[in-house]
Amino acid sequence: MSRDYSEIEINEKAKLLIGKKFKEINKNNLNGNKYNKGSFGHIIEEDGYDYAINSISEPDFVEAGIELKVTPYKKNKDGSLSAKERLVLNIINFMEEYKNTFYESHFWYKNQKIQIVWYLYEPDKSKDDLVITHEKLFTFPEEDLDTIISDWNLIVDKIKKGTAHELSEADTMYLGACTKGANKNSKRKQPFSDIMAMQRAFCLKTSYMTQLVRKYIGNADDVERVLRTTNMTFYQFVDSVVQKYKNMSQKELIKLFEIDSKAKNINSVLVSRMFGVNGLLSKTDEFLKANIVPKTVRVEEDGRIIESMSFPTFKYTELVNEDWENSEFRNLLETIKYMFFVFKKEKDDYIFKGIKLWNMPEQTIDNEVRKVWLKTKDVILNGNIVKGFDEKGRRITNFPGLSENSVCHVRPHAQNARDVYKLPVRDKVTGIEEYTKHCFWINNKYIEKVLKDIVD
């Protein structure tokens, strides 16, 4: 077993892998060419670096202090590149990690320098024909390190509070705490609570890895940074924005920033200017890396929010082939963080009340939301979408409605009646094989509760 390579040797061996297919590297016929999620890394370890598969807690190359990671990226339909998945790092030892500072932590000891090997994922190719295309001996950029430290501290603070069971990948910005186990029963003890917590690992989020892919592999856009002219942390900067503009009316802000009041995307422009950004806030470096979605929310004088919040439409034929744990909707909720810009109506204008960074609690995702998702899948799979018709001849569906669940529901999200997706099973009532596009919605009443502390 050779784990005493120098940093230069480690990087040179990574460069020699570029352009090779996995079947060309897999001299030992690892797993009999039956690839699972960890096979790619195992092949590189055994045949690229000549050391045996292990689960040691030290970096892969102890002397050099370097961890080896093999990870995929993909080409999107528009020609852009994206990471295919998060980069999973080391398991979080709840019983030990909290005892140290960041620079003394096991996370930093194992991951401060990572030799990344990228391969291009192509769904139409067999796994052993996938090709390694790029490598990078990676250390955290100076502009990201403060955020990584802040994320680590947030995770550790939850452990110290006895709430490791409430950790969610969306709690943080770049460094996440993702679930890591065979199933939902993979749980570990935590030090300050008797509640067993899901086993989790530190990870670099998919959104963060996408920005690395675009930076080191190609087609990286020059994006604005929110923190380009300040030494504040991201959260400190958000607080400063609130303090600067809180209780100003929308009309005052439009005048202050000299925005065309008739612009269609006036709310997007407004929040961008509040952050000192010329382009869209959602396209800035920090927001892209952290998968933060800015949303302006209008609250009526009586505290009501009229509109529910929609998600992308789901394809019927794809949803029915998913299981809840690995479903697209669960993954979206688990990884996305919203930045709500709250405006409350007073007389004839809307007043800026504040900002709330929010992600849905994992317990809510795996209880209320799961129920809606499972019923939706069942309705589609059994051809039971249409329940009947109202007095005007409009279809009434069996999808979970607004009054059926306290958190979310399903309803149409289509341009017109011809905007449809194919059904996996013909509808029993109508006999149709296609149906109007639908999506999941977060209930307006639920959002009211989420933002109540800002509105009141």
Secondary structure, 3 states (H helix, E strand, C coil): CCCCCCHHHHHHHHHHHCCCEHHHHCCCCHHHHCCCCCHHHHHHHHHHCCCCCCCCCCCCECCCCEEEEEEEEEECCCCCEEECCCEEEEECCCCCHHHCCHHHCHHHHHHCCEEEEEEECCCCCCHHHCEEEEEEEECCCHHHHHHHHHHHHHHHHHHHCCCHHHCCHHHCCCEEEEECCCCCCCEEEECCEEEEEECEEEEECHHHHHHHHHHHCCCCCCCCCCCCCCCCCHHHHHHHHHHHHCCCEHHHHHHHCCCCCCCCCHHHHHHHHHCCCCCCHHHCHHHHHHCEEEEEEEECCCCCCCCCEECCCCCHHHHCCCCHHHCHHHHHHHHCEEEEEEEEEECCEEEEEEEEEECCCHHHHHHHHHHHHHHHHHHHHCCCCEEEECCCCCEEECCCCCCCCCCEEEEECCCCCCCEEECCCCCCCCCCCEEECEEEEECHHHHHHHCHHHHC
